[in-house]
């Protein structure tokens, strides 16, 4: 049996099991670090005799370099009280178990690759559009890390202030992609969540435009075989045909791949695992940590 945590800014989803069919979960509100981590530890201790490892897919930014003295830390997060918190190390010491650690979006990508919309693909992109925007890329069967880890929500996209005078709400960059197209940005402009925008509303076309700008950048730089999208904003089903059409318009025939040009409905797709993608991906992280430990 493996343990898993999707550590989010609003809640921790903790689970034990081996996959989607036997996963037992509990949700813990994200309050102060010590209180939140203590409740997670308490949950896992019920299963301590059967647990082999725990995986954590965490909000960030986080330190993913094992040689770093802050490995396993949440680092420069804007969430009050959580900056420079040793999440992975505290769990490992408290439970005396191997711990796998990665970003929440990389975790969701791993979950979708194992059990969801990217099953069988070695190269794809997972993007979540909700309270924030984040992405995880899998290349040759491995999620991309690097200097830190991809921060896809903070790319800069063209912002026509005549069409869209909204200044953006990212506390770091203002009108980056997250600042313009996240769930809070949509609600700040129009007064309602994206899922409540009616057909024909100008907010849908604008949101599709911004998201397609991001997708076009990643199609040209990462060349994913599929783009899998999750998060609360993507619950607005009307967005998907608009995004696909706008992506084709922006690419303007440059990328000649039939997966995009002939079957866009199979190229930009909705995530299959829904809100369980992250915690299921954390199970994969636990499995990988156990394998590394031998």
TIFI-100481 format. One line per field, with one value per residue (C-alpha): residue number from 1; x, y, z; residue in one letter; chain. Coordinates in steps of 0.25 Angstrom, whole numbers. Example, Ala and Ser with C-alpha at 12.3 -4.5 7.8 and 13.67 -1.06 7.14 Angstrom:
// TIFI-100481
n: 1_2
u: 49_55
v: -18_-4
w: 31_29
res: A_S
chain: A_A
***
This chain:
// TIFI-100481
n: 1_2_3_4_5_6_7_8_9_10_11_12_13_14_15_16_17_18_19_20_21_22_23_24_25_26_27_28_29_30_31_32_33_34_35_36_37_38_39_40_41_42_43_44_45_46_47_48_49_50_51_52_53_54_55_56_57_58_59_60_61_62_63_64_65_66_67_68_69_70_71_72_73_74_75_76_77_78_79_80_81_82_83_84_85_86_87_88_89_90_91_92_93_94_95_96_97_98_99_100_101_102_103_104_105_106_107_108_109_110_111_112_113_114_115_116_117_118_119_120_121_122_123_124_125_126_127_128_129_130_131_132_133_134_135_136_137_138_139_140_141_142_143_144_145_146_147_148_149_150_151_152_153_154_155_156_157_158_159_160_161_162_163_164_165_166_167_168_169_170_171_172_173_174_175_176_177_178_179_180_181_182_183_184_185_186_187_188_189_190_191_192_193_194_195_196_197_198_199_200_201_202_203_204_205_206_207_208_209_210_211_212_213_214_215_216_217_218_219_220_221_222_223_224_225_226_227_228_229_230_231_232_233_234_235_236_237_238_239_240_241_242_243_244_245_246_247_248_249_250_251_252_253_254_255_256_257_258_259_260_261_262_263_264_265_266_267_268_269_270_271_272_273_274_275_276_277_278_279_280_281_282_283_284_285_286_287_288_289_290_291_292_293_294
u: 0_5_2_-1_-3_-8_-4_-12_-13_-27_-27_-18_-24_-18_-20_-15_-16_-10_-19_-32_-40_-36_-32_-37_-36_-38_-38_-31_-32_-19_-17_-4_7_9_-5_-8_4_1_-13_-7_3_-9_-16_-5_-1_-14_-8_6_8_4_10_23_25_18_17_15_10_11_7_19_29_37_51_53_68_72_86_80_79_64_60_46_43_31_40_35_20_11_2_3_11_16_29_41_33_40_28_35_46_35_27_38_43_30_26_40_37_42_36_34_33_29_20_4_4_15_7_-6_2_7_-7_-13_-1_-4_-19_-25_-25_-10_-10_0_7_22_21_9_5_-4_-9_-18_-26_-33_-29_-16_-10_1_6_14_21_25_36_41_33_39_33_42_49_62_67_55_42_33_24_15_5_15_19_16_5_1_-9_-17_-21_-31_-39_-36_-33_-32_-18_-16_-16_-3_4_18_15_2_-3_5_-4_-9_-11_-20_-27_-28_-41_-40_-36_-49_-57_-51_-54_-68_-73_-76_-68_-64_-74_-85_-82_-93_-92_-88_-82_-69_-62_-62_-55_-45_-42_-41_-31_-22_-21_-19_-7_-1_-4_2_15_16_12_24_34_30_23_14_6_-6_-11_-19_-26_-32_-36_-49_-48_-48_-62_-67_-69_-72_-57_-52_-57_-53_-39_-37_-41_-33_-21_-22_-23_-11_-2_-7_-3_11_11_6_2_-11_-14_-15_-21_-30_-34_-33_-44_-34_-22_-27_-35_-41_-34_-41_-37_-43_-40_-33_-22_-12_-14_-13_0_5_3_13_23_22_24_36_42_41_48_59_61_63
v: 0_14_28_40_55_66_78_89_104_101_87_74_62_50_36_22_10_5_12_18_6_5_19_23_38_49_64_73_89_96_104_107_98_90_88_83_74_68_64_58_50_46_40_32_26_18_10_11_-4_-6_7_6_20_33_43_57_66_80_94_103_107_96_91_78_76_65_71_84_87_92_79_76_91_100_112_125_123_135_127_133_125_114_120_112_100_87_78_66_65_67_56_46_48_47_34_28_25_28_41_44_59_68_79_77_79_69_59_61_59_45_42_44_37_24_24_35_43_42_27_21_34_37_52_61_73_74_88_92_105_108_117_118_112_102_91_79_73_59_56_42_37_46_59_71_78_86_99_98_93_99_110_110_120_131_132_145_146_157_166_176_186_192_179_175_187_177_179_165_160_152_158_156_159_165_161_148_136_133_148_149_135_128_126_138_147_142_145_159_163_158_156_141_128_123_112_122_130_127_123_135_143_151_145_132_136_144_133_123_133_134_119_117_126_118_105_110_114_100_93_100_98_84_78_70_58_62_74_69_81_80_90_98_107_95_91_101_91_103_107_94_96_111_108_97_107_118_109_105_120_124_113_117_104_104_91_81_69_62_61_76_79_68_63_75_69_58_67_77_68_69_62_49_47_61_65_52_54_60_50_38_44_45_30_29_38_28_16_23_27_12_7_17_12_-2
w: 0_-3_2_-6_-3_-13_-5_-10_-5_0_4_5_-1_6_1_2_-8_-20_-31_-35_-31_-16_-13_1_3_13_11_21_20_18_30_37_32_46_48_34_33_47_42_30_38_47_35_30_44_43_32_36_37_22_16_8_3_2_-10_-10_-21_-16_-19_-21_-25_-18_-18_-26_-25_-16_-14_-9_6_3_-5_-2_3_-2_-6_-11_-10_-8_1_15_25_15_10_13_19_19_14_9_20_31_26_24_38_44_37_35_21_7_1_-14_-16_-28_-33_-32_-48_-50_-41_-48_-61_-56_-52_-65_-72_-63_-63_-70_-83_-87_-84_-94_-98_-95_-99_-95_-87_-75_-72_-61_-61_-48_-36_-44_-56_-56_-66_-66_-78_-80_-90_-93_-82_-71_-66_-69_-57_-60_-53_-44_-51_-62_-58_-70_-64_-63_-78_-85_-95_-104_-97_-105_-95_-104_-105_-91_-81_-69_-64_-59_-45_-43_-31_-38_-53_-54_-68_-70_-75_-60_-58_-70_-71_-57_-51_-42_-54_-61_-49_-47_-61_-62_-48_-50_-51_-64_-63_-62_-75_-85_-99_-108_-96_-100_-88_-94_-107_-99_-90_-101_-108_-96_-94_-108_-108_-97_-105_-117_-110_-104_-117_-124_-113_-106_-118_-109_-115_-107_-98_-86_-78_-64_-54_-50_-62_-72_-66_-76_-87_-97_-96_-103_-117_-116_-111_-122_-133_-128_-127_-141_-145_-137_-143_-157_-164_-159_-151_-161_-152_-155_-140_-139_-153_-155_-141_-131_-122_-119_-118_-108_-98_-84_-73_-69_-54_-50_-36_-33_-43_-34_-22_-32_-38_-24_-23_-35_-28_-16_-25_-31_-18_-13_-26_-24_-10_-15
res: X_X_X_X_X_X_X_X_X_X_X_X_X_X_X_X_X_X_X_X_X_X_X_X_X_X_X_X_X_X_X_X_X_X_X_X_X_X_X_X_X_X_X_X_X_X_X_X_X_X_X_X_X_X_X_X_X_X_X_X_X_X_X_X_X_X_X_X_X_X_X_X_X_X_X_X_X_X_X_X_X_X_X_X_X_X_X_X_X_X_X_X_X_X_X_X_X_X_X_X_X_X_X_X_X_X_X_X_X_X_X_X_X_X_X_X_X_X_X_X_X_X_X_X_X_X_X_X_X_X_X_X_X_X_X_X_X_X_X_X_X_X_X_X_X_X_X_X_X_X_X_X_X_X_X_X_X_X_X_X_X_X_X_X_X_X_X_X_X_X_X_X_X_X_X_X_X_X_X_X_X_X_X_X_X_X_X_X_X_X_X_X_X_X_X_X_X_X_X_X_X_X_X_X_X_X_X_X_X_X_X_X_X_X_X_X_X_X_X_X_X_X_X_X_X_X_X_X_X_X_X_X_X_X_X_X_X_X_X_X_X_X_X_X_X_X_X_X_X_X_X_X_X_X_X_X_X_X_X_X_X_X_X_X_X_X_X_X_X_X_X_X_X_X_X_X_X_X_X_X_X_X_X_X_X_X_X_X_X_X_X_X_X_X
chain: A_A_A_A_A_A_A_A_A_A_A_A_A_A_A_A_A_A_A_A_A_A_A_A_A_A_A_A_A_A_A_A_A_A_A_A_A_A_A_A_A_A_A_A_A_A_A_A_A_A_A_A_A_A_A_A_A_A_A_A_A_A_A_A_A_A_A_A_A_A_A_A_A_A_A_A_A_A_A_A_A_A_A_A_A_A_A_A_A_A_A_A_A_A_A_A_A_A_A_A_A_A_A_A_A_A_A_A_A_A_A_A_A_A_A_A_A_A_A_A_A_A_A_A_A_A_A_A_A_A_A_A_A_A_A_A_A_A_A_A_A_A_A_A_A_A_A_A_A_A_A_A_A_A_A_A_A_A_A_A_A_A_A_A_A_A_A_A_A_A_A_A_A_A_A_A_A_A_A_A_A_A_A_A_A_A_A_A_A_A_A_A_A_A_A_A_A_A_A_A_A_A_A_A_A_A_A_A_A_A_A_A_A_A_A_A_A_A_A_A_A_A_A_A_A_A_A_A_A_A_A_A_A_A_A_A_A_A_A_A_A_A_A_A_A_A_A_A_A_A_A_A_A_A_A_A_A_A_A_A_A_A_A_A_A_A_A_A_A_A_A_A_A_A_A_A_A_A_A_A_A_A_A_A_A_A_A_A_A_A_A_A_A_A
***
